Amino acid sequence: MNKKTSQDNIFASPLSEIVNFVFDENVVDVFPDMINRSVPGYSTIINLLGIIAQHHAKPDTHLYDLGCSLGAASLSMRHRLTQEGCKIISVDNAQAMIERLDKILLRDNSKTPVQTVCSDIQDVEINNASVVVMNFTLQFIPLSERKKILTKIYNGLNKGGCLILSEKLAFPDAVENEKQIDLHHAFKKSNGYSDLEIAQKRNALENVLIPETRETHMQRLKETGFTQVSSWFQCFNFASFIAIK
């Protein structure tokens, strides 16, 4: 029997040592609860992401979900696709995530095939792609490696192909940045997280999740070669971009 997801209480008790956040078995068990209670607008992004993918997908091409976790973006695309010959390739470097996703896919009867790959996204070849999704993934990649990954994605996209990039944002103005952080914390508190949980998780993510500004993201995408770059969604300090080759 598959484990049911449960409520996230990983940081609910005082920890003697805060270690860097990792996507281990403990996180997998609570991930759906964790991300929905932590990322404002997440369910909206997932739903609309499927619509965007359906609009840009071409027959007989690949759609990639890079840093797929439990496959929410993959499933959103899969349930919307009508084009023939498409295949979704879902990639994550956390074995526990991929194993759980494989079980989820067995219960899903959509016809578009999904190939799961347990690998670092930096080591995965991108080819014949009409859509690539990086949903809150680039923010976990070292800053020095981000342009390289985007270049690989760009090269693997067909002409007219679409990159959907969702990220936590930093803001250049310090006052605005602090306001957005405060609103994000208020959102988490409204979803039942305590001040202790918020503080401990923030410390665990401090050296792991490095946000950048909207301007930095858009400029890098343009420098990579994307001809159309736009921001299509924002809720507090979380945003999503569309970049067209």
Rosetta blueprint (number, residue, H / E / L):
1 M L
2 N L
3 K L
4 K L
5 T L
6 S L
7 Q L
8 D L
9 N L
10 I L
11 F L
12 A L
13 S L
14 P L
15 L L
16 S L
17 E L
18 I L
19 V L
20 N L
21 F L
22 V L
23 F L
24 D L
25 E H
26 N H
27 V H
28 V H
29 D H
30 V H
31 F H
32 P H
33 D H
34 M H
35 I H
36 N H
37 R H
38 S H
39 V L
40 P L
41 G L
42 Y H
43 S H
44 T H
45 I H
46 I H
47 N H
48 L H
49 L H
50 G H
51 I H
52 I H
53 A H
54 Q H
55 H H
56 H H
57 A L
58 K L
59 P L
60 D L
61 T L
62 H E
63 L E
64 Y E
65 D E
66 L E
67 G L
68 C L
69 S L
70 L L
71 G L
72 A H
73 A H
74 S H
75 L H
76 S H
77 M H
78 R H
79 H H
80 R H
81 L L
82 T L
83 Q L
84 E L
85 G L
86 C L
87 K E
88 I E
89 I E
90 S E
91 V E
92 D E
93 N L
94 A L
95 Q H
96 A H
97 M H
98 I H
99 E H
100 R H
101 L H
102 D H
103 K H
104 I H
105 L H
106 L H
107 R L
108 D L
109 N L
110 S L
111 K L
112 T L
113 P L
114 V E
115 Q E
116 T E
117 V E
118 C E
119 S L
120 D L
121 I H
122 Q H
123 D H
124 V L
125 E L
126 I L
127 N L
128 N L
129 A E
130 S E
131 V E
132 V E
133 V E
134 M E
135 N E
136 F L
137 T L
138 L H
139 Q H
140 F H
141 I L
142 P L
143 L H
144 S H
145 E H
146 R H
147 K H
148 K H
149 I H
150 L H
151 T H
152 K H
153 I H
154 Y H
155 N H
156 G H
157 L E
158 N E
159 K E
160 G E
161 G E
162 C E
163 L E
164 I E
165 L E
166 S E
167 E E
168 K E
169 L E
170 A E
171 F L
172 P L
173 D L
174 A H
175 V H
176 E H
177 N H
178 E H
179 K H
180 Q H
181 I H
182 D H
183 L H
184 H H
185 H H
186 A H
187 F H
188 K H
189 K H
190 S H
191 N L
192 G L
193 Y L
194 S L
195 D H
196 L H
197 E H
198 I H
199 A H
200 Q H
201 K H
202 R H
203 N H
204 A H
205 L H
206 E L
207 N L
208 V L
209 L L
210 I L
211 P L
212 E E
213 T E
214 R H
215 E H
216 T H
217 H H
218 M H
219 Q H
220 R H
221 L H
222 K H
223 E H
224 T H
225 G L
226 F L
227 T L
228 Q E
229 V E
230 S E
231 S E
232 W E
233 F E
234 Q E
235 C E
236 F L
237 N L
238 F E
239 A E
240 S E
241 F E
242 I E
243 A E
244 I E
245 K L
